[in-house]
Amino acid sequence: MTDPSAAPPAEKLSNPGLRAVNQAAMMIEMT
């Protein structure tokens, strides 16, 4: 269970690709 709030915002801004992957993973976990 990865919580987007737990991830440091700097890390998301640092890697836009990672942000997309994280968003996809979050969507998969929600379903």
LINWO-V388436 format. One line per field, one symbol per residue. burial: b if it has 9 or more other ideal C-beta (glycine too) atoms within 8 Angstrom, else e. Layout:
# LINWO-V388436
burial: ???
This chain:
# LINWO-V388436
burial: ebeeeebeeebbeeeeebbeebeebbeeeee
